[in-house]
Amino acid sequence: MRYRPFGPTGAAVSALTLSLGRDNIARGPAAACDLIYAALEAGINSYRLETADPVLAEVVGQALQHIDRKLVTVSLALGRGDGRRGSDRDFTAEGMTASIDRALNVSRLGWIDMVLLEEPADDELPQSSLNALKALRATNRVRLLGVAGDGEVMDAYVSTGAFDVLVTPFHLNSGWQVRSRVRAARERDMAIFAYGYFPSELDTEKKAATLDQPVRKGLFGLGGGGRSKQDPLAGAGTFAFLHRTPNWSAEAICLAHGLTDPSICSILIQANDAERLNALALVPERDMPPGLAAQIEMARVAGAGSAAA
């Protein structure tokens, strides 16, 4: 595992962050703990709780209880409910404070390194809520405040300067809006975490070969005038190569490419078993094959050109 500076804290965070949610605890606390133990053995020291579910917080706290707390980073996502009584989005000062206190009480973690607000709408986060979070940060129960998600509202939250961390979707075909947001966050000394490194539009060769490509038509606009399946140049200028690179899966390439961006502190991954976790944990130690970065850039440019047309 490789490690990167974690924003202004001076700490080091693993290049991968294990994101943990209800799917992980559905198999039982023991299975969830075993997954976290496997992550620790793989060198992962960063963990995100996808909800404020107290059962999830308790499991994470139990798994990390024998680790020096200063050596691990734990983040808590707020805005998805806490799994109790059908709870839903809640960005009130009282609701968020209660979720944080409950998570700390059951986990015995001592503090939350990052509280991540899940894409609050521009009218969902009152000033009183932000003041409450800042008060928790002042008492060191919360170390950093972050905002997570996509959409134009994220630009507004980045521009406020009120947050320390940005969690954003980021992949090899991300548009200029996302890349501009990442640049703006970096200029404000925000730590940047990424997710969605392997989007669904790239998860099969067929979809990767047609992403953002114009539809070829025959005479009078009828029929397909494209290349045949036997054409060796079929898929040229697209992302089809992701599924044709020897000894590399498409997901591994996408993850490795995301790790080449120096703006990114860590990339969020999801796994339900140790086998998948260990396969992803090997990626930071691998160098992408020569020429692959150029192929990615050419496919991005070709896709941007066809989309503009």
Contacts in CASP RR format, 6 or more apart in sequence:
PFRMAT RR
TARGET T0000
AUTHOR 0000-0000-0000
METHOD contacts of the structure
MODEL  1
MRYRPFGPTGAAVSALTLSLGRDNIARGPAAACDLIYAALEAGINSYRLE
TADPVLAEVVGQALQHIDRKLVTVSLALGRGDGRRGSDRDFTAEGMTASI
DRALNVSRLGWIDMVLLEEPADDELPQSSLNALKALRATNRVRLLGVAGD
GEVMDAYVSTGAFDVLVTPFHLNSGWQVRSRVRAARERDMAIFAYGYFPS
ELDTEKKAATLDQPVRKGLFGLGGGGRSKQDPLAGAGTFAFLHRTPNWSA
EAICLAHGLTDPSICSILIQANDAERLNALALVPERDMPPGLAAQIEMAR
VAGAGSAAA
1 14 0 8 1.000
1 15 0 8 1.000
1 16 0 8 1.000
1 42 0 8 1.000
1 43 0 8 1.000
1 44 0 8 1.000
1 281 0 8 1.000
1 284 0 8 1.000
1 285 0 8 1.000
2 14 0 8 1.000
2 15 0 8 1.000
2 259 0 8 1.000
2 284 0 8 1.000
2 285 0 8 1.000
3 12 0 8 1.000
3 13 0 8 1.000
3 14 0 8 1.000
3 15 0 8 1.000
3 45 0 8 1.000
4 12 0 8 1.000
4 13 0 8 1.000
4 15 0 8 1.000
4 264 0 8 1.000
4 265 0 8 1.000
4 266 0 8 1.000
5 11 0 8 1.000
5 12 0 8 1.000
5 13 0 8 1.000
5 265 0 8 1.000
6 12 0 8 1.000
6 13 0 8 1.000
6 73 0 8 1.000
6 191 0 8 1.000
6 265 0 8 1.000
7 164 0 8 1.000
7 189 0 8 1.000
7 190 0 8 1.000
7 191 0 8 1.000
7 265 0 8 1.000
8 164 0 8 1.000
8 189 0 8 1.000
8 191 0 8 1.000
9 143 0 8 1.000
9 144 0 8 1.000
9 191 0 8 1.000
11 70 0 8 1.000
11 73 0 8 1.000
12 45 0 8 1.000
13 45 0 8 1.000
13 46 0 8 1.000
13 73 0 8 1.000
13 265 0 8 1.000
13 266 0 8 1.000
14 43 0 8 1.000
14 44 0 8 1.000
14 45 0 8 1.000
14 46 0 8 1.000
14 266 0 8 1.000
15 259 0 8 1.000
15 266 0 8 1.000
15 267 0 8 1.000
15 284 0 8 1.000
16 44 0 8 1.000
16 46 0 8 1.000
16 266 0 8 1.000
16 267 0 8 1.000
16 268 0 8 1.000
16 269 0 8 1.000
16 280 0 8 1.000
16 281 0 8 1.000
16 283 0 8 1.000
16 284 0 8 1.000
17 44 0 8 1.000
17 46 0 8 1.000
17 47 0 8 1.000
17 48 0 8 1.000
17 73 0 8 1.000
17 75 0 8 1.000
17 193 0 8 1.000
17 266 0 8 1.000
17 267 0 8 1.000
17 268 0 8 1.000
17 269 0 8 1.000
18 35 0 8 1.000
18 36 0 8 1.000
18 39 0 8 1.000
18 44 0 8 1.000
18 46 0 8 1.000
18 47 0 8 1.000
18 48 0 8 1.000
18 268 0 8 1.000
18 269 0 8 1.000
18 270 0 8 1.000
18 271 0 8 1.000
18 277 0 8 1.000
19 47 0 8 1.000
19 48 0 8 1.000
19 50 0 8 1.000
19 195 0 8 1.000
19 268 0 8 1.000
19 269 0 8 1.000
19 270 0 8 1.000
20 32 0 8 1.000
20 35 0 8 1.000
20 36 0 8 1.000
20 47 0 8 1.000
20 48 0 8 1.000
20 49 0 8 1.000
20 50 0 8 1.000
20 56 0 8 1.000
20 60 0 8 1.000
21 49 0 8 1.000
21 50 0 8 1.000
21 51 0 8 1.000
21 53 0 8 1.000
21 56 0 8 1.000
22 50 0 8 1.000
22 51 0 8 1.000
22 53 0 8 1.000
22 56 0 8 1.000
22 83 0 8 1.000
23 272 0 8 1.000
24 31 0 8 1.000
24 32 0 8 1.000
24 35 0 8 1.000
24 56 0 8 1.000
24 59 0 8 1.000
24 272 0 8 1.000
25 32 0 8 1.000
25 53 0 8 1.000
25 55 0 8 1.000
25 56 0 8 1.000
25 59 0 8 1.000
27 272 0 8 1.000
29 55 0 8 1.000
29 58 0 8 1.000
29 59 0 8 1.000
29 62 0 8 1.000
32 56 0 8 1.000
32 59 0 8 1.000
32 63 0 8 1.000
33 59 0 8 1.000
33 62 0 8 1.000
33 63 0 8 1.000
34 274 0 8 1.000
35 271 0 8 1.000
35 272 0 8 1.000
35 273 0 8 1.000
35 274 0 8 1.000
35 277 0 8 1.000
36 47 0 8 1.000
36 59 0 8 1.000
36 60 0 8 1.000
36 63 0 8 1.000
36 64 0 8 1.000
37 63 0 8 1.000
38 274 0 8 1.000
38 277 0 8 1.000
38 278 0 8 1.000
39 47 0 8 1.000
39 277 0 8 1.000
39 281 0 8 1.000
40 63 0 8 1.000
40 67 0 8 1.000
42 277 0 8 1.000
42 278 0 8 1.000
42 281 0 8 1.000
43 281 0 8 1.000
44 281 0 8 1.000
45 71 0 8 1.000
45 72 0 8 1.000
45 73 0 8 1.000
46 72 0 8 1.000
46 73 0 8 1.000
46 74 0 8 1.000
46 75 0 8 1.000
46 266 0 8 1.000
47 60 0 8 1.000
47 64 0 8 1.000
47 72 0 8 1.000
47 73 0 8 1.000
47 74 0 8 1.000
47 75 0 8 1.000
48 74 0 8 1.000
48 75 0 8 1.000
48 76 0 8 1.000
48 77 0 8 1.000
48 116 0 8 1.000
48 268 0 8 1.000
49 56 0 8 1.000
49 57 0 8 1.000
49 60 0 8 1.000
49 74 0 8 1.000
49 75 0 8 1.000
49 76 0 8 1.000
49 77 0 8 1.000
49 103 0 8 1.000
50 56 0 8 1.000
50 77 0 8 1.000
50 80 0 8 1.000
51 77 0 8 1.000
51 80 0 8 1.000
51 81 0 8 1.000
51 82 0 8 1.000
51 83 0 8 1.000
52 76 0 8 1.000
52 77 0 8 1.000
52 78 0 8 1.000
52 79 0 8 1.000
52 80 0 8 1.000
52 81 0 8 1.000
52 82 0 8 1.000
52 83 0 8 1.000
52 99 0 8 1.000
52 100 0 8 1.000
52 102 0 8 1.000
52 103 0 8 1.000
53 82 0 8 1.000
53 83 0 8 1.000
53 84 0 8 1.000
54 82 0 8 1.000
54 84 0 8 1.000
54 102 0 8 1.000
54 103 0 8 1.000
54 106 0 8 1.000
57 76 0 8 1.000
57 102 0 8 1.000
57 103 0 8 1.000
57 104 0 8 1.000
57 106 0 8 1.000
57 107 0 8 1.000
57 109 0 8 1.000
58 106 0 8 1.000
58 107 0 8 1.000
60 74 0 8 1.000
60 107 0 8 1.000
60 109 0 8 1.000
61 107 0 8 1.000
61 108 0 8 1.000
61 109 0 8 1.000
62 107 0 8 1.000
64 72 0 8 1.000
64 74 0 8 1.000
64 109 0 8 1.000
65 108 0 8 1.000
69 109 0 8 1.000
69 110 0 8 1.000
69 111 0 8 1.000
73 113 0 8 1.000
73 114 0 8 1.000
74 109 0 8 1.000
74 112 0 8 1.000
74 113 0 8 1.000
74 114 0 8 1.000
75 112 0 8 1.000
75 113 0 8 1.000
75 114 0 8 1.000
75 115 0 8 1.000
75 116 0 8 1.000
75 165 0 8 1.000
76 99 0 8 1.000
76 100 0 8 1.000
76 103 0 8 1.000
76 112 0 8 1.000
76 114 0 8 1.000
76 115 0 8 1.000
76 116 0 8 1.000
77 116 0 8 1.000
77 118 0 8 1.000
77 148 0 8 1.000
78 90 0 8 1.000
78 91 0 8 1.000
78 96 0 8 1.000
78 99 0 8 1.000
78 100 0 8 1.000
78 115 0 8 1.000
78 116 0 8 1.000
78 117 0 8 1.000
78 118 0 8 1.000
79 89 0 8 1.000
79 90 0 8 1.000
79 91 0 8 1.000
79 117 0 8 1.000
79 118 0 8 1.000
79 120 0 8 1.000
80 89 0 8 1.000
80 118 0 8 1.000
81 87 0 8 1.000
81 88 0 8 1.000
81 89 0 8 1.000
81 90 0 8 1.000
81 99 0 8 1.000
82 99 0 8 1.000
82 102 0 8 1.000
89 118 0 8 1.000
89 124 0 8 1.000
90 96 0 8 1.000
90 99 0 8 1.000
91 117 0 8 1.000
91 120 0 8 1.000
91 124 0 8 1.000
91 125 0 8 1.000
91 126 0 8 1.000
91 129 0 8 1.000
92 126 0 8 1.000
92 128 0 8 1.000
92 129 0 8 1.000
93 126 0 8 1.000
93 128 0 8 1.000
93 129 0 8 1.000
93 131 0 8 1.000
93 132 0 8 1.000
96 115 0 8 1.000
96 129 0 8 1.000
96 132 0 8 1.000
96 133 0 8 1.000
97 132 0 8 1.000
97 136 0 8 1.000
100 112 0 8 1.000
100 115 0 8 1.000
100 136 0 8 1.000
100 141 0 8 1.000
100 142 0 8 1.000
103 109 0 8 1.000
103 112 0 8 1.000
104 110 0 8 1.000
104 111 0 8 1.000
104 112 0 8 1.000
104 141 0 8 1.000
110 141 0 8 1.000
111 140 0 8 1.000
111 141 0 8 1.000
111 142 0 8 1.000
111 143 0 8 1.000
112 141 0 8 1.000
112 142 0 8 1.000
112 143 0 8 1.000
113 143 0 8 1.000
113 144 0 8 1.000
114 142 0 8 1.000
114 143 0 8 1.000
114 144 0 8 1.000
114 145 0 8 1.000
114 146 0 8 1.000
114 164 0 8 1.000
114 165 0 8 1.000
115 133 0 8 1.000
115 136 0 8 1.000
115 142 0 8 1.000
115 144 0 8 1.000
115 145 0 8 1.000
115 146 0 8 1.000
116 146 0 8 1.000
116 147 0 8 1.000
116 148 0 8 1.000
116 165 0 8 1.000
116 167 0 8 1.000
117 125 0 8 1.000
117 145 0 8 1.000
117 146 0 8 1.000
117 147 0 8 1.000
117 148 0 8 1.000
118 148 0 8 1.000
118 149 0 8 1.000
119 147 0 8 1.000
119 148 0 8 1.000
119 149 0 8 1.000
119 150 0 8 1.000
119 151 0 8 1.000
119 153 0 8 1.000
119 154 0 8 1.000
120 147 0 8 1.000
120 153 0 8 1.000
120 157 0 8 1.000
121 153 0 8 1.000
122 153 0 8 1.000
122 156 0 8 1.000
130 162 0 8 1.000
133 142 0 8 1.000
133 145 0 8 1.000
134 145 0 8 1.000
136 142 0 8 1.000
137 143 0 8 1.000
137 144 0 8 1.000
137 145 0 8 1.000
144 164 0 8 1.000
144 165 0 8 1.000
144 191 0 8 1.000
145 162 0 8 1.000
145 163 0 8 1.000
145 164 0 8 1.000
145 165 0 8 1.000
146 163 0 8 1.000
146 164 0 8 1.000
146 165 0 8 1.000
146 166 0 8 1.000
146 167 0 8 1.000
147 154 0 8 1.000
147 157 0 8 1.000
147 158 0 8 1.000
147 163 0 8 1.000
147 165 0 8 1.000
147 166 0 8 1.000
147 167 0 8 1.000
148 166 0 8 1.000
148 167 0 8 1.000
148 168 0 8 1.000
148 193 0 8 1.000
149 167 0 8 1.000
149 168 0 8 1.000
149 169 0 8 1.000
150 168 0 8 1.000
150 169 0 8 1.000
150 178 0 8 1.000
151 177 0 8 1.000
152 177 0 8 1.000
154 166 0 8 1.000
154 168 0 8 1.000
154 181 0 8 1.000
155 177 0 8 1.000
155 181 0 8 1.000
155 184 0 8 1.000
157 163 0 8 1.000
158 166 0 8 1.000
158 181 0 8 1.000
158 184 0 8 1.000
158 185 0 8 1.000
158 188 0 8 1.000
158 190 0 8 1.000
159 184 0 8 1.000
161 188 0 8 1.000
163 190 0 8 1.000
164 190 0 8 1.000
164 191 0 8 1.000
165 190 0 8 1.000
165 191 0 8 1.000
165 192 0 8 1.000
165 193 0 8 1.000
166 181 0 8 1.000
166 182 0 8 1.000
166 185 0 8 1.000
166 190 0 8 1.000
166 191 0 8 1.000
166 192 0 8 1.000
166 193 0 8 1.000
167 192 0 8 1.000
167 193 0 8 1.000
167 194 0 8 1.000
167 195 0 8 1.000
167 268 0 8 1.000
168 178 0 8 1.000
168 181 0 8 1.000
168 182 0 8 1.000
168 185 0 8 1.000
168 192 0 8 1.000
168 193 0 8 1.000
168 194 0 8 1.000
168 195 0 8 1.000
169 178 0 8 1.000
169 194 0 8 1.000
169 195 0 8 1.000
169 196 0 8 1.000
169 199 0 8 1.000
170 178 0 8 1.000
170 182 0 8 1.000
170 194 0 8 1.000
170 195 0 8 1.000
170 196 0 8 1.000
170 197 0 8 1.000
170 258 0 8 1.000
170 261 0 8 1.000
170 264 0 8 1.000
170 267 0 8 1.000
171 196 0 8 1.000
171 197 0 8 1.000
171 198 0 8 1.000
171 199 0 8 1.000
171 202 0 8 1.000
171 254 0 8 1.000
171 257 0 8 1.000
171 258 0 8 1.000
172 202 0 8 1.000
172 239 0 8 1.000
172 254 0 8 1.000
172 257 0 8 1.000
172 258 0 8 1.000
172 296 0 8 1.000
172 300 0 8 1.000
173 199 0 8 1.000
173 201 0 8 1.000
173 202 0 8 1.000
173 211 0 8 1.000
173 212 0 8 1.000
173 239 0 8 1.000
173 299 0 8 1.000
173 300 0 8 1.000
173 303 0 8 1.000
175 304 0 8 1.000
182 192 0 8 1.000
182 261 0 8 1.000
182 263 0 8 1.000
182 264 0 8 1.000
183 263 0 8 1.000
185 192 0 8 1.000
185 263 0 8 1.000
186 192 0 8 1.000
186 263 0 8 1.000
191 265 0 8 1.000
192 263 0 8 1.000
192 264 0 8 1.000
192 265 0 8 1.000
193 264 0 8 1.000
193 265 0 8 1.000
193 266 0 8 1.000
193 267 0 8 1.000
193 268 0 8 1.000
194 258 0 8 1.000
194 261 0 8 1.000
194 264 0 8 1.000
194 266 0 8 1.000
194 267 0 8 1.000
194 268 0 8 1.000
195 267 0 8 1.000
195 268 0 8 1.000
196 268 0 8 1.000
197 254 0 8 1.000
197 255 0 8 1.000
197 257 0 8 1.000
197 258 0 8 1.000
197 267 0 8 1.000
198 250 0 8 1.000
198 251 0 8 1.000
198 254 0 8 1.000
198 255 0 8 1.000
200 207 0 8 1.000
201 207 0 8 1.000
201 208 0 8 1.000
201 211 0 8 1.000
202 208 0 8 1.000
202 211 0 8 1.000
202 239 0 8 1.000
202 242 0 8 1.000
202 250 0 8 1.000
202 254 0 8 1.000
203 250 0 8 1.000
203 251 0 8 1.000
204 243 0 8 1.000
205 240 0 8 1.000
205 242 0 8 1.000
205 243 0 8 1.000
205 244 0 8 1.000
205 250 0 8 1.000
208 238 0 8 1.000
208 239 0 8 1.000
208 240 0 8 1.000
208 242 0 8 1.000
208 243 0 8 1.000
208 250 0 8 1.000
209 234 0 8 1.000
209 235 0 8 1.000
209 238 0 8 1.000
209 239 0 8 1.000
209 240 0 8 1.000
210 238 0 8 1.000
211 238 0 8 1.000
211 239 0 8 1.000
211 303 0 8 1.000
212 302 0 8 1.000
212 303 0 8 1.000
212 304 0 8 1.000
212 305 0 8 1.000
212 306 0 8 1.000
212 307 0 8 1.000
213 238 0 8 1.000
213 302 0 8 1.000
213 303 0 8 1.000
213 306 0 8 1.000
214 306 0 8 1.000
214 309 0 8 1.000
215 224 0 8 1.000
216 224 0 8 1.000
216 225 0 8 1.000
216 226 0 8 1.000
217 223 0 8 1.000
217 224 0 8 1.000
217 225 0 8 1.000
218 224 0 8 1.000
218 225 0 8 1.000
227 233 0 8 1.000
227 234 0 8 1.000
227 235 0 8 1.000
228 234 0 8 1.000
234 240 0 8 1.000
237 298 0 8 1.000
237 299 0 8 1.000
237 302 0 8 1.000
238 299 0 8 1.000
238 302 0 8 1.000
238 303 0 8 1.000
239 296 0 8 1.000
239 299 0 8 1.000
241 292 0 8 1.000
241 295 0 8 1.000
241 299 0 8 1.000
242 250 0 8 1.000
242 253 0 8 1.000
242 254 0 8 1.000
243 250 0 8 1.000
245 253 0 8 1.000
245 289 0 8 1.000
245 292 0 8 1.000
248 288 0 8 1.000
248 289 0 8 1.000
251 280 0 8 1.000
252 279 0 8 1.000
252 280 0 8 1.000
252 283 0 8 1.000
252 286 0 8 1.000
253 288 0 8 1.000
253 292 0 8 1.000
255 267 0 8 1.000
255 269 0 8 1.000
255 280 0 8 1.000
255 283 0 8 1.000
256 283 0 8 1.000
256 284 0 8 1.000
256 286 0 8 1.000
256 288 0 8 1.000
257 288 0 8 1.000
257 293 0 8 1.000
257 296 0 8 1.000
258 264 0 8 1.000
258 267 0 8 1.000
259 267 0 8 1.000
259 283 0 8 1.000
259 284 0 8 1.000
260 288 0 8 1.000
260 293 0 8 1.000
269 277 0 8 1.000
269 280 0 8 1.000
271 277 0 8 1.000
271 280 0 8 1.000
END
